């Protein structure tokens, strides 16, 4: 079950100036971080074991459910720096949106978010897939996005595609769940990134558990099931629009993005909320943590949302935060501990993990 880690795995962060003729030599550069091998464990096993202790390259059809291994990551990283997308800017650029069109953009996003929503109870349609398996898959997607330096929007889109696909299908086998997630990320990267990773990279990150033909076939199936409707409004899109309308400091921005990515891990209760409400909740929780303020008047006017409407989502987000440190899946937390995001998790130290939502988040 344990995976043998190679201390000399290739690192994309050390290959930016390496000519293509010496690409093979780049595999000798040591990695600064290692991506853990992931598996699907029972709920009780997940509490007692770290992801770094899990590993198995395939799923036996005879294996008993639900403690079988779900999927595998690559043993080495071999992506070329030319495939890497630029990292997210730490502050919202003034060129991201135009004030003249902001209201029209928001109106269009609000109208379309309803038709791009997954069904909250879709896991009932897939007896072999548990919520714990989905959590592990999304956590793995976060690690892949981080390693390949893809954008936050790519991650949000991939999770949307995954959830919508599972909402419209039935009886997906547990040993195909990672294939669906990988195809969703492949499509999201093609849609969102300037330089998406090549197909070989997506095969490689699964430790070649799936062949190219399988991934291409799943990509085709996923596109057909979603009727080629890829322009899904996400929590990330709404959040960036809100921060453009009422600007915040970089710390608040990064904190809000962290909370938004945490919400991707759980279907219950977060699929019950629209992306716009989730974005409002993440905005409020971040601004309250940093500035002890909630929802500014400018955004009440712009969105039409009041604090009374946002508060149920805000409370759910806070509960998710206070449990995040004790969860087995730590990819999102590890991501936002880095200097790129200003080590933003230190900002939450004033909110005790043991306090209640009513104590930490009093109604305004």
ChimeraX attribute file (.defattr): number of C-alpha atoms within 10 A of each C-alpha:
attribute: neighborCount
match mode: 1-to-1
recipient: residues
	/A:1	10
	/A:2	10
	/A:3	16
	/A:4	10
	/A:5	14
	/A:6	12
	/A:7	13
	/A:8	14
	/A:9	20
	/A:10	24
	/A:11	23
	/A:12	24
	/A:13	17
	/A:14	14
	/A:15	20
	/A:16	12
	/A:17	9
	/A:18	13
	/A:19	11
	/A:20	13
	/A:21	7
	/A:22	10
	/A:23	15
	/A:24	10
	/A:25	12
	/A:26	21
	/A:27	20
	/A:28	13
	/A:29	16
	/A:30	17
	/A:31	19
	/A:32	13
	/A:33	10
	/A:34	19
	/A:35	21
	/A:36	21
	/A:37	24
	/A:38	26
	/A:39	28
	/A:40	28
	/A:41	22
	/A:42	16
	/A:43	14
	/A:44	9
	/A:45	12
	/A:46	19
	/A:47	13
	/A:48	9
	/A:49	12
	/A:50	15
	/A:51	20
	/A:52	16
	/A:53	14
	/A:54	20
	/A:55	21
	/A:56	17
	/A:57	20
	/A:58	17
	/A:59	18
	/A:60	10
	/A:61	9
	/A:62	7
	/A:63	10
	/A:64	10
	/A:65	14
	/A:66	17
	/A:67	16
	/A:68	20
	/A:69	25
	/A:70	25
	/A:71	28
	/A:72	25
	/A:73	24
	/A:74	19
	/A:75	21
	/A:76	20
	/A:77	21
	/A:78	20
	/A:79	23
	/A:80	24
	/A:81	22
	/A:82	14
	/A:83	18
	/A:84	20
	/A:85	18
	/A:86	13
	/A:87	13
	/A:88	14
	/A:89	11
	/A:90	14
	/A:91	17
	/A:92	18
	/A:93	10
	/A:94	10
	/A:95	8
	/A:96	10
	/A:97	15
	/A:98	13
	/A:99	13
	/A:100	8
	/A:101	10
	/A:102	16
	/A:103	15
	/A:104	11
	/A:105	15
	/A:106	18
	/A:107	13
	/A:108	12
	/A:109	19
	/A:110	17
	/A:111	11
	/A:112	14
	/A:113	17
	/A:114	13
	/A:115	11
	/A:116	20
	/A:117	21
	/A:118	21
	/A:119	16
	/A:120	17
	/A:121	12
	/A:122	17
	/A:123	20
	/A:124	13
	/A:125	15
	/A:126	16
	/A:127	12
	/A:128	16
	/A:129	22
	/A:130	17
	/A:131	14
	/A:132	16
	/A:133	24
	/A:134	23
	/A:135	18
	/A:136	25
	/A:137	25
	/A:138	25
	/A:139	21
	/A:140	28
	/A:141	22
	/A:142	24
	/A:143	21
	/A:144	20
	/A:145	16
	/A:146	19
	/A:147	19
	/A:148	22
	/A:149	20
	/A:150	25
	/A:151	18
	/A:152	20
	/A:153	19
	/A:154	23
	/A:155	26
	/A:156	23
	/A:157	25
	/A:158	24
	/A:159	24
	/A:160	23
	/A:161	29
	/A:162	24
	/A:163	23
	/A:164	20
	/A:165	23
	/A:166	22
	/A:167	21
	/A:168	13
	/A:169	13
	/A:170	14
	/A:171	13
	/A:172	16
	/A:173	11
	/A:174	22
	/A:175	20
	/A:176	16
	/A:177	20
	/A:178	24
	/A:179	22
	/A:180	24
	/A:181	24
	/A:182	26
	/A:183	28
	/A:184	27
	/A:185	26
	/A:186	22
	/A:187	22
	/A:188	23
	/A:189	24
	/A:190	15
	/A:191	14
	/A:192	19
	/A:193	18
	/A:194	13
	/A:195	15
	/A:196	21
	/A:197	22
	/A:198	14
	/A:199	13
	/A:200	13
	/A:201	20
	/A:202	22
	/A:203	22
	/A:204	20
	/A:205	21
	/A:206	21
	/A:207	18
	/A:208	18
	/A:209	20
	/A:210	18
	/A:211	15
	/A:212	15
	/A:213	10
	/A:214	14
	/A:215	19
	/A:216	14
	/A:217	13
	/A:218	19
	/A:219	21
	/A:220	14
	/A:221	15
	/A:222	22
	/A:223	18
	/A:224	12
	/A:225	17
	/A:226	16
	/A:227	9
	/A:228	10
	/A:229	12
	/A:230	17
	/A:231	14
	/A:232	19
	/A:233	25
	/A:234	25
	/A:235	27
	/A:236	24
	/A:237	18
	/A:238	22
	/A:239	24
	/A:240	22
	/A:241	21
	/A:242	22
	/A:243	19
	/A:244	20
	/A:245	17
	/A:246	14
	/A:247	15
	/A:248	17
	/A:249	13
	/A:250	16
	/A:251	20
	/A:252	25
	/A:253	23
	/A:254	22
	/A:255	26
	/A:256	27
	/A:257	23
	/A:258	23
	/A:259	24
	/A:260	26
	/A:261	20
	/A:262	20
	/A:263	21
	/A:264	20
	/A:265	22
	/A:266	15
	/A:267	20
	/A:268	13
	/A:269	12
	/A:270	18
	/A:271	18
	/A:272	16
	/A:273	18
	/A:274	20
	/A:275	26
	/A:276	24
	/A:277	23
	/A:278	27
	/A:279	29
	/A:280	30
	/A:281	31
	/A:282	30
	/A:283	27
	/A:284	23
	/A:285	27
	/A:286	26
	/A:287	22
	/A:288	16
	/A:289	20
	/A:290	16
	/A:291	10
	/A:292	11
	/A:293	13
	/A:294	19
	/A:295	20
	/A:296	14
	/A:297	12
	/A:298	12
	/A:299	16
	/A:300	12
	/A:301	10
	/A:302	16
	/A:303	17
	/A:304	10
	/A:305	15
	/A:306	15
	/A:307	17
	/A:308	10
	/A:309	13
	/A:310	20
	/A:311	20
	/A:312	13
	/A:313	23
	/A:314	23
	/A:315	19
	/A:316	17
	/A:317	22
	/A:318	21
	/A:319	15
	/A:320	17
	/A:321	18
	/A:322	18
	/A:323	11
	/A:324	16
	/A:325	12
	/A:326	11
	/A:327	12
	/A:328	18
	/A:329	22
	/A:330	19
	/A:331	21
	/A:332	23
	/A:333	18
	/A:334	14
	/A:335	19
	/A:336	20
	/A:337	16
	/A:338	12
	/A:339	9
	/A:340	14
	/A:341	20
	/A:342	16
	/A:343	17
	/A:344	22
	/A:345	18
	/A:346	11
	/A:347	15
	/A:348	15
	/A:349	9
	/A:350	10
	/A:351	17
	/A:352	11
	/A:353	18
	/A:354	9
	/A:355	12
	/A:356	15
	/A:357	18
	/A:358	9
	/A:359	10
	/A:360	17
	/A:361	19
	/A:362	10
	/A:363	11
	/A:364	9
